[in-house]
Structure formats: C-alpha cells, structure tokens
Amino acid sequence: MTEGTRHEWRRSSRSTSGENCVEVAALEPRILVRDSKAPDGPRLSFDAAVWRGFTRQIKAGAHDRA
C-alpha cells in the first residue's frame, strides 16, 4: 500500500451505528481490515482466499458463541 492510496472501506449492513465496527477494503490480492473508531490506525492485511474462507466459516456459524 502506498502513501495516499485510497480504498473503498465497507462495513457490515448489520452494523446499526458507525461505532465499534470492523471495516474492510479490497486491495487485490489482499483484504485490509481496520477499526472504524481508528480509521488512521493499524490495519490487518489478509490474503483474499484466506479472507473468503474465514467469511464462509462465519456465515456457517463456525465462530458463533455458545
């Protein structure tokens, strides 16, 4: 990622407010993740295939709390 690069950050449609959200941006072949409360703070970077696998697990309930 180069300085000044802009990304389209998205958050879940299930987020009811702009606080306490995780936002994601596609920067193929990577997916960036940040905290909406700290948009200029640290970001995580994942391989797109790994991110897709993770989101499939979430949708399947693999990470639901008991």
C-alpha positions in Angstrom: 0.0 0.0 0.0 1.4 3.3 -1.0 1.0 6.6 0.9 -2.1 8.5 -0.3 -3.7 5.4 -1.8 -7.5 5.5 -1.3 -9.6 2.4 -0.7 -13.3 1.9 -0.6 -13.9 0.8 3.0 -17.1 -1.1 3.7 -18.8 -2.3 6.9 -21.5 -4.9 7.5 -25.0 -3.9 6.6 -25.9 -5.3 10.0 -24.0 -2.5 11.8 -26.6 -0.3 13.4 -24.2 2.6 14.0 -20.8 3.9 12.9 -19.2 2.9 16.2 -17.5 -0.3 17.1 -17.4 -1.6 13.6 -14.9 -3.6 11.6 -14.4 -2.2 8.1 -12.9 -4.0 5.1 -11.4 -2.8 1.8 -10.3 -4.9 -1.2 -6.8 -4.3 -2.4 -6.4 -7.4 -4.6 -4.8 -9.8 -3.9 -5.2 -8.6 -0.2 -8.1 -7.7 2.0 -7.5 -4.9 4.5 -9.3 -4.7 7.9 -9.5 -1.7 10.2 -11.4 -0.5 13.3 -13.9 2.2 12.4 -13.1 4.1 15.6 -9.5 4.5 14.4 -9.5 4.8 10.6 -5.9 6.0 10.6 -4.8 3.4 13.0 -3.3 0.0 12.3 -4.7 -2.3 9.6 -4.7 -6.0 9.2 -3.9 -7.5 5.8 -5.1 -10.9 4.7 -4.8 -12.9 1.5 -8.1 -12.7 -0.3 -8.5 -16.5 -0.4 -7.9 -16.7 3.4 -10.5 -14.0 4.0 -13.1 -15.7 1.8 -12.6 -18.9 3.8 -12.9 -17.0 7.1 -16.2 -15.3 6.0 -17.6 -18.6 4.8 -16.9 -20.1 8.3 -18.6 -17.1 9.9 -21.7 -17.5 7.7 -21.8 -21.2 8.5 -21.8 -20.4 12.3 -18.3 -21.9 12.9 -17.4 -19.0 15.2 -20.7 -18.4 17.0 -20.5 -18.1 20.7 -22.1 -20.9 22.7 
